[in-house]
Amino acid sequence: MGARECGEERLGWLSPSGDFYPCGWGAHSTEAERILSELGLFEDFLRHSILNVRDYLSGRGYCLIHSPGRERKLVTHLLPLTRAQRDFLYDYFTEDGDRQSAEHYLEAEF
């Protein structure tokens, strides 16, 4: 899935394989539910999880690109980032003009 623009910001979820699921500011939980439904995991989440939907998705290797204060984009992840995620994030921040953040994702360890 290619990146789709959401307003002025590109925020959303990034899968372990590097697929980007964009969503608007403040809509990350709704998008996480949609992704889990698409993967056929939403019912399992409802039956077995005490986590919120965002933590459950993060625990499956997804990372969240968000902007809590609307000043700076952050990447939040529970598991180590995959090579595909790091490659995507390098390109993402390079396109955004944030070279320092982009270069962070060239590092081998997380």
Phi and psi in radians as a Rosetta constraint file:
Dihedral C 1 N 2 CA 2 C 2 CIRCULARHARMONIC -1.440 0.35
Dihedral N 2 CA 2 C 2 N 3 CIRCULARHARMONIC 2.857 0.35
Dihedral C 2 N 3 CA 3 C 3 CIRCULARHARMONIC -1.266 0.35
Dihedral N 3 CA 3 C 3 N 4 CIRCULARHARMONIC 2.369 0.35
Dihedral C 3 N 4 CA 4 C 4 CIRCULARHARMONIC -1.958 0.35
Dihedral N 4 CA 4 C 4 N 5 CIRCULARHARMONIC 2.525 0.35
Dihedral C 4 N 5 CA 5 C 5 CIRCULARHARMONIC -1.361 0.35
Dihedral N 5 CA 5 C 5 N 6 CIRCULARHARMONIC 2.469 0.35
Dihedral C 5 N 6 CA 6 C 6 CIRCULARHARMONIC -2.208 0.35
Dihedral N 6 CA 6 C 6 N 7 CIRCULARHARMONIC 1.634 0.35
Dihedral C 6 N 7 CA 7 C 7 CIRCULARHARMONIC 1.156 0.35
Dihedral N 7 CA 7 C 7 N 8 CIRCULARHARMONIC -2.448 0.35
Dihedral C 7 N 8 CA 8 C 8 CIRCULARHARMONIC -1.500 0.35
Dihedral N 8 CA 8 C 8 N 9 CIRCULARHARMONIC -0.354 0.35
Dihedral C 8 N 9 CA 9 C 9 CIRCULARHARMONIC -1.930 0.35
Dihedral N 9 CA 9 C 9 N 10 CIRCULARHARMONIC 2.560 0.35
Dihedral C 9 N 10 CA 10 C 10 CIRCULARHARMONIC -1.809 0.35
Dihedral N 10 CA 10 C 10 N 11 CIRCULARHARMONIC 1.684 0.35
Dihedral C 10 N 11 CA 11 C 11 CIRCULARHARMONIC -2.086 0.35
Dihedral N 11 CA 11 C 11 N 12 CIRCULARHARMONIC 2.752 0.35
Dihedral C 11 N 12 CA 12 C 12 CIRCULARHARMONIC 2.710 0.35
Dihedral N 12 CA 12 C 12 N 13 CIRCULARHARMONIC -2.754 0.35
Dihedral C 12 N 13 CA 13 C 13 CIRCULARHARMONIC -1.889 0.35
Dihedral N 13 CA 13 C 13 N 14 CIRCULARHARMONIC 2.533 0.35
Dihedral C 13 N 14 CA 14 C 14 CIRCULARHARMONIC -2.149 0.35
Dihedral N 14 CA 14 C 14 N 15 CIRCULARHARMONIC 2.105 0.35
Dihedral C 14 N 15 CA 15 C 15 CIRCULARHARMONIC -1.312 0.35
Dihedral N 15 CA 15 C 15 N 16 CIRCULARHARMONIC 2.863 0.35
Dihedral C 15 N 16 CA 16 C 16 CIRCULARHARMONIC -1.039 0.35
Dihedral N 16 CA 16 C 16 N 17 CIRCULARHARMONIC -0.457 0.35
Dihedral C 16 N 17 CA 17 C 17 CIRCULARHARMONIC -1.530 0.35
Dihedral N 17 CA 17 C 17 N 18 CIRCULARHARMONIC 0.004 0.35
Dihedral C 17 N 18 CA 18 C 18 CIRCULARHARMONIC 1.641 0.35
Dihedral N 18 CA 18 C 18 N 19 CIRCULARHARMONIC 0.149 0.35
Dihedral C 18 N 19 CA 19 C 19 CIRCULARHARMONIC -1.376 0.35
Dihedral N 19 CA 19 C 19 N 20 CIRCULARHARMONIC 2.308 0.35
Dihedral C 19 N 20 CA 20 C 20 CIRCULARHARMONIC -1.767 0.35
Dihedral N 20 CA 20 C 20 N 21 CIRCULARHARMONIC 2.261 0.35
Dihedral C 20 N 21 CA 21 C 21 CIRCULARHARMONIC -2.027 0.35
Dihedral N 21 CA 21 C 21 N 22 CIRCULARHARMONIC 1.643 0.35
Dihedral C 21 N 22 CA 22 C 22 CIRCULARHARMONIC -1.284 0.35
Dihedral N 22 CA 22 C 22 N 23 CIRCULARHARMONIC 2.665 0.35
Dihedral C 22 N 23 CA 23 C 23 CIRCULARHARMONIC -2.701 0.35
Dihedral N 23 CA 23 C 23 N 24 CIRCULARHARMONIC 2.758 0.35
Dihedral C 23 N 24 CA 24 C 24 CIRCULARHARMONIC -1.266 0.35
Dihedral N 24 CA 24 C 24 N 25 CIRCULARHARMONIC 2.919 0.35
Dihedral C 24 N 25 CA 25 C 25 CIRCULARHARMONIC -1.033 0.35
Dihedral N 25 CA 25 C 25 N 26 CIRCULARHARMONIC 2.250 0.35
Dihedral C 25 N 26 CA 26 C 26 CIRCULARHARMONIC 1.459 0.35
Dihedral N 26 CA 26 C 26 N 27 CIRCULARHARMONIC 0.076 0.35
Dihedral C 26 N 27 CA 27 C 27 CIRCULARHARMONIC -1.957 0.35
Dihedral N 27 CA 27 C 27 N 28 CIRCULARHARMONIC 0.364 0.35
Dihedral C 27 N 28 CA 28 C 28 CIRCULARHARMONIC -1.180 0.35
Dihedral N 28 CA 28 C 28 N 29 CIRCULARHARMONIC -0.620 0.35
Dihedral C 28 N 29 CA 29 C 29 CIRCULARHARMONIC -1.180 0.35
Dihedral N 29 CA 29 C 29 N 30 CIRCULARHARMONIC -0.745 0.35
Dihedral C 29 N 30 CA 30 C 30 CIRCULARHARMONIC -1.091 0.35
Dihedral N 30 CA 30 C 30 N 31 CIRCULARHARMONIC -0.738 0.35
Dihedral C 30 N 31 CA 31 C 31 CIRCULARHARMONIC -1.179 0.35
Dihedral N 31 CA 31 C 31 N 32 CIRCULARHARMONIC -0.654 0.35
Dihedral C 31 N 32 CA 32 C 32 CIRCULARHARMONIC -1.063 0.35
Dihedral N 32 CA 32 C 32 N 33 CIRCULARHARMONIC -0.722 0.35
Dihedral C 32 N 33 CA 33 C 33 CIRCULARHARMONIC -1.079 0.35
Dihedral N 33 CA 33 C 33 N 34 CIRCULARHARMONIC -0.735 0.35
Dihedral C 33 N 34 CA 34 C 34 CIRCULARHARMONIC -1.111 0.35
Dihedral N 34 CA 34 C 34 N 35 CIRCULARHARMONIC -0.751 0.35
Dihedral C 34 N 35 CA 35 C 35 CIRCULARHARMONIC -1.100 0.35
Dihedral N 35 CA 35 C 35 N 36 CIRCULARHARMONIC -0.802 0.35
Dihedral C 35 N 36 CA 36 C 36 CIRCULARHARMONIC -1.068 0.35
Dihedral N 36 CA 36 C 36 N 37 CIRCULARHARMONIC -0.671 0.35
Dihedral C 36 N 37 CA 37 C 37 CIRCULARHARMONIC -1.117 0.35
Dihedral N 37 CA 37 C 37 N 38 CIRCULARHARMONIC -0.769 0.35
Dihedral C 37 N 38 CA 38 C 38 CIRCULARHARMONIC -1.063 0.35
Dihedral N 38 CA 38 C 38 N 39 CIRCULARHARMONIC -0.637 0.35
Dihedral C 38 N 39 CA 39 C 39 CIRCULARHARMONIC -1.430 0.35
Dihedral N 39 CA 39 C 39 N 40 CIRCULARHARMONIC -0.105 0.35
Dihedral C 39 N 40 CA 40 C 40 CIRCULARHARMONIC 1.334 0.35
Dihedral N 40 CA 40 C 40 N 41 CIRCULARHARMONIC 0.412 0.35
Dihedral C 40 N 41 CA 41 C 41 CIRCULARHARMONIC -1.952 0.35
Dihedral N 41 CA 41 C 41 N 42 CIRCULARHARMONIC -0.038 0.35
Dihedral C 41 N 42 CA 42 C 42 CIRCULARHARMONIC -1.145 0.35
Dihedral N 42 CA 42 C 42 N 43 CIRCULARHARMONIC -0.730 0.35
Dihedral C 42 N 43 CA 43 C 43 CIRCULARHARMONIC -1.121 0.35
Dihedral N 43 CA 43 C 43 N 44 CIRCULARHARMONIC -0.694 0.35
Dihedral C 43 N 44 CA 44 C 44 CIRCULARHARMONIC -1.093 0.35
Dihedral N 44 CA 44 C 44 N 45 CIRCULARHARMONIC -0.729 0.35
Dihedral C 44 N 45 CA 45 C 45 CIRCULARHARMONIC -1.015 0.35
Dihedral N 45 CA 45 C 45 N 46 CIRCULARHARMONIC -0.822 0.35
Dihedral C 45 N 46 CA 46 C 46 CIRCULARHARMONIC -1.114 0.35
Dihedral N 46 CA 46 C 46 N 47 CIRCULARHARMONIC -0.647 0.35
Dihedral C 46 N 47 CA 47 C 47 CIRCULARHARMONIC -1.368 0.35
Dihedral N 47 CA 47 C 47 N 48 CIRCULARHARMONIC -0.619 0.35
Dihedral C 47 N 48 CA 48 C 48 CIRCULARHARMONIC -2.078 0.35
Dihedral N 48 CA 48 C 48 N 49 CIRCULARHARMONIC -0.155 0.35
Dihedral C 48 N 49 CA 49 C 49 CIRCULARHARMONIC -1.795 0.35
Dihedral N 49 CA 49 C 49 N 50 CIRCULARHARMONIC 2.437 0.35
Dihedral C 49 N 50 CA 50 C 50 CIRCULARHARMONIC -1.772 0.35
Dihedral N 50 CA 50 C 50 N 51 CIRCULARHARMONIC -0.019 0.35
Dihedral C 50 N 51 CA 51 C 51 CIRCULARHARMONIC -1.429 0.35
Dihedral N 51 CA 51 C 51 N 52 CIRCULARHARMONIC 2.831 0.35
Dihedral C 51 N 52 CA 52 C 52 CIRCULARHARMONIC -1.384 0.35
Dihedral N 52 CA 52 C 52 N 53 CIRCULARHARMONIC 2.888 0.35
Dihedral C 52 N 53 CA 53 C 53 CIRCULARHARMONIC -1.078 0.35
Dihedral N 53 CA 53 C 53 N 54 CIRCULARHARMONIC -0.591 0.35
Dihedral C 53 N 54 CA 54 C 54 CIRCULARHARMONIC -1.186 0.35
Dihedral N 54 CA 54 C 54 N 55 CIRCULARHARMONIC -0.764 0.35
Dihedral C 54 N 55 CA 55 C 55 CIRCULARHARMONIC -1.168 0.35
Dihedral N 55 CA 55 C 55 N 56 CIRCULARHARMONIC -0.658 0.35
Dihedral C 55 N 56 CA 56 C 56 CIRCULARHARMONIC -1.072 0.35
Dihedral N 56 CA 56 C 56 N 57 CIRCULARHARMONIC -0.806 0.35
Dihedral C 56 N 57 CA 57 C 57 CIRCULARHARMONIC -1.157 0.35
Dihedral N 57 CA 57 C 57 N 58 CIRCULARHARMONIC -0.711 0.35
Dihedral C 57 N 58 CA 58 C 58 CIRCULARHARMONIC -1.073 0.35
Dihedral N 58 CA 58 C 58 N 59 CIRCULARHARMONIC -0.645 0.35
Dihedral C 58 N 59 CA 59 C 59 CIRCULARHARMONIC -1.189 0.35
Dihedral N 59 CA 59 C 59 N 60 CIRCULARHARMONIC -0.232 0.35
Dihedral C 59 N 60 CA 60 C 60 CIRCULARHARMONIC -1.681 0.35
Dihedral N 60 CA 60 C 60 N 61 CIRCULARHARMONIC 0.186 0.35
Dihedral C 60 N 61 CA 61 C 61 CIRCULARHARMONIC 1.720 0.35
Dihedral N 61 CA 61 C 61 N 62 CIRCULARHARMONIC 0.003 0.35
Dihedral C 61 N 62 CA 62 C 62 CIRCULARHARMONIC -1.363 0.35
Dihedral N 62 CA 62 C 62 N 63 CIRCULARHARMONIC 2.597 0.35
Dihedral C 62 N 63 CA 63 C 63 CIRCULARHARMONIC -2.061 0.35
Dihedral N 63 CA 63 C 63 N 64 CIRCULARHARMONIC 2.700 0.35
Dihedral C 63 N 64 CA 64 C 64 CIRCULARHARMONIC -1.892 0.35
Dihedral N 64 CA 64 C 64 N 65 CIRCULARHARMONIC 2.206 0.35
Dihedral C 64 N 65 CA 65 C 65 CIRCULARHARMONIC -1.797 0.35
Dihedral N 65 CA 65 C 65 N 66 CIRCULARHARMONIC 1.995 0.35
Dihedral C 65 N 66 CA 66 C 66 CIRCULARHARMONIC -2.490 0.35
Dihedral N 66 CA 66 C 66 N 67 CIRCULARHARMONIC 3.018 0.35
Dihedral C 66 N 67 CA 67 C 67 CIRCULARHARMONIC -2.454 0.35
Dihedral N 67 CA 67 C 67 N 68 CIRCULARHARMONIC 1.313 0.35
Dihedral C 67 N 68 CA 68 C 68 CIRCULARHARMONIC -0.964 0.35
Dihedral N 68 CA 68 C 68 N 69 CIRCULARHARMONIC -0.742 0.35
Dihedral C 68 N 69 CA 69 C 69 CIRCULARHARMONIC -1.711 0.35
Dihedral N 69 CA 69 C 69 N 70 CIRCULARHARMONIC 0.095 0.35
Dihedral C 69 N 70 CA 70 C 70 CIRCULARHARMONIC 1.050 0.35
Dihedral N 70 CA 70 C 70 N 71 CIRCULARHARMONIC 0.310 0.35
Dihedral C 70 N 71 CA 71 C 71 CIRCULARHARMONIC -1.870 0.35
Dihedral N 71 CA 71 C 71 N 72 CIRCULARHARMONIC -0.589 0.35
Dihedral C 71 N 72 CA 72 C 72 CIRCULARHARMONIC -2.542 0.35
Dihedral N 72 CA 72 C 72 N 73 CIRCULARHARMONIC 2.453 0.35
Dihedral C 72 N 73 CA 73 C 73 CIRCULARHARMONIC -1.447 0.35
Dihedral N 73 CA 73 C 73 N 74 CIRCULARHARMONIC 2.403 0.35
Dihedral C 73 N 74 CA 74 C 74 CIRCULARHARMONIC -2.147 0.35
Dihedral N 74 CA 74 C 74 N 75 CIRCULARHARMONIC 2.661 0.35
Dihedral C 74 N 75 CA 75 C 75 CIRCULARHARMONIC -2.039 0.35
Dihedral N 75 CA 75 C 75 N 76 CIRCULARHARMONIC 2.116 0.35
Dihedral C 75 N 76 CA 76 C 76 CIRCULARHARMONIC -2.008 0.35
Dihedral N 76 CA 76 C 76 N 77 CIRCULARHARMONIC 2.275 0.35
Dihedral C 76 N 77 CA 77 C 77 CIRCULARHARMONIC -2.570 0.35
Dihedral N 77 CA 77 C 77 N 78 CIRCULARHARMONIC 2.594 0.35
Dihedral C 77 N 78 CA 78 C 78 CIRCULARHARMONIC -1.673 0.35
Dihedral N 78 CA 78 C 78 N 79 CIRCULARHARMONIC -0.539 0.35
Dihedral C 78 N 79 CA 79 C 79 CIRCULARHARMONIC -1.893 0.35
Dihedral N 79 CA 79 C 79 N 80 CIRCULARHARMONIC 2.794 0.35
Dihedral C 79 N 80 CA 80 C 80 CIRCULARHARMONIC -0.995 0.35
Dihedral N 80 CA 80 C 80 N 81 CIRCULARHARMONIC 2.490 0.35
Dihedral C 80 N 81 CA 81 C 81 CIRCULARHARMONIC -1.235 0.35
Dihedral N 81 CA 81 C 81 N 82 CIRCULARHARMONIC 2.495 0.35
Dihedral C 81 N 82 CA 82 C 82 CIRCULARHARMONIC -1.389 0.35
Dihedral N 82 CA 82 C 82 N 83 CIRCULARHARMONIC 2.906 0.35
Dihedral C 82 N 83 CA 83 C 83 CIRCULARHARMONIC -1.044 0.35
Dihedral N 83 CA 83 C 83 N 84 CIRCULARHARMONIC -0.731 0.35
Dihedral C 83 N 84 CA 84 C 84 CIRCULARHARMONIC -1.072 0.35
Dihedral N 84 CA 84 C 84 N 85 CIRCULARHARMONIC -0.716 0.35
Dihedral C 84 N 85 CA 85 C 85 CIRCULARHARMONIC -1.155 0.35
Dihedral N 85 CA 85 C 85 N 86 CIRCULARHARMONIC -0.762 0.35
Dihedral C 85 N 86 CA 86 C 86 CIRCULARHARMONIC -1.128 0.35
Dihedral N 86 CA 86 C 86 N 87 CIRCULARHARMONIC -0.690 0.35
Dihedral C 86 N 87 CA 87 C 87 CIRCULARHARMONIC -1.097 0.35
Dihedral N 87 CA 87 C 87 N 88 CIRCULARHARMONIC -0.788 0.35
Dihedral C 87 N 88 CA 88 C 88 CIRCULARHARMONIC -1.054 0.35
Dihedral N 88 CA 88 C 88 N 89 CIRCULARHARMONIC -0.821 0.35
Dihedral C 88 N 89 CA 89 C 89 CIRCULARHARMONIC -1.151 0.35
Dihedral N 89 CA 89 C 89 N 90 CIRCULARHARMONIC -0.612 0.35
Dihedral C 89 N 90 CA 90 C 90 CIRCULARHARMONIC -1.045 0.35
Dihedral N 90 CA 90 C 90 N 91 CIRCULARHARMONIC -0.879 0.35
Dihedral C 90 N 91 CA 91 C 91 CIRCULARHARMONIC -1.110 0.35
Dihedral N 91 CA 91 C 91 N 92 CIRCULARHARMONIC -0.728 0.35
Dihedral C 91 N 92 CA 92 C 92 CIRCULARHARMONIC -1.003 0.35
Dihedral N 92 CA 92 C 92 N 93 CIRCULARHARMONIC -0.907 0.35
Dihedral C 92 N 93 CA 93 C 93 CIRCULARHARMONIC -1.293 0.35
Dihedral N 93 CA 93 C 93 N 94 CIRCULARHARMONIC -0.509 0.35
Dihedral C 93 N 94 CA 94 C 94 CIRCULARHARMONIC -1.114 0.35
Dihedral N 94 CA 94 C 94 N 95 CIRCULARHARMONIC -0.823 0.35
Dihedral C 94 N 95 CA 95 C 95 CIRCULARHARMONIC -1.077 0.35
Dihedral N 95 CA 95 C 95 N 96 CIRCULARHARMONIC -0.521 0.35
Dihedral C 95 N 96 CA 96 C 96 CIRCULARHARMONIC -1.383 0.35
Dihedral N 96 CA 96 C 96 N 97 CIRCULARHARMONIC -0.145 0.35
Dihedral C 96 N 97 CA 97 C 97 CIRCULARHARMONIC 1.447 0.35
Dihedral N 97 CA 97 C 97 N 98 CIRCULARHARMONIC 0.236 0.35
Dihedral C 97 N 98 CA 98 C 98 CIRCULARHARMONIC -1.844 0.35
Dihedral N 98 CA 98 C 98 N 99 CIRCULARHARMONIC 1.357 0.35
Dihedral C 98 N 99 CA 99 C 99 CIRCULARHARMONIC -1.072 0.35
Dihedral N 99 CA 99 C 99 N 100 CIRCULARHARMONIC -0.677 0.35
Dihedral C 99 N 100 CA 100 C 100 CIRCULARHARMONIC -1.079 0.35
Dihedral N 100 CA 100 C 100 N 101 CIRCULARHARMONIC -0.822 0.35
Dihedral C 100 N 101 CA 101 C 101 CIRCULARHARMONIC -1.129 0.35
Dihedral N 101 CA 101 C 101 N 102 CIRCULARHARMONIC -0.697 0.35
Dihedral C 101 N 102 CA 102 C 102 CIRCULARHARMONIC -1.030 0.35
Dihedral N 102 CA 102 C 102 N 103 CIRCULARHARMONIC -0.803 0.35
Dihedral C 102 N 103 CA 103 C 103 CIRCULARHARMONIC -1.158 0.35
Dihedral N 103 CA 103 C 103 N 104 CIRCULARHARMONIC -0.451 0.35
Dihedral C 103 N 104 CA 104 C 104 CIRCULARHARMONIC -0.990 0.35
Dihedral N 104 CA 104 C 104 N 105 CIRCULARHARMONIC -0.619 0.35
Dihedral C 104 N 105 CA 105 C 105 CIRCULARHARMONIC -1.424 0.35
Dihedral N 105 CA 105 C 105 N 106 CIRCULARHARMONIC 0.013 0.35
Dihedral C 105 N 106 CA 106 C 106 CIRCULARHARMONIC -1.433 0.35
Dihedral N 106 CA 106 C 106 N 107 CIRCULARHARMONIC -0.321 0.35
Dihedral C 106 N 107 CA 107 C 107 CIRCULARHARMONIC -1.137 0.35
Dihedral N 107 CA 107 C 107 N 108 CIRCULARHARMONIC 2.525 0.35
Dihedral C 107 N 108 CA 108 C 108 CIRCULARHARMONIC -1.356 0.35
Dihedral N 108 CA 108 C 108 N 109 CIRCULARHARMONIC -0.509 0.35
Dihedral C 108 N 109 CA 109 C 109 CIRCULARHARMONIC -1.845 0.35
Dihedral N 109 CA 109 C 109 N 110 CIRCULARHARMONIC 2.489 0.35
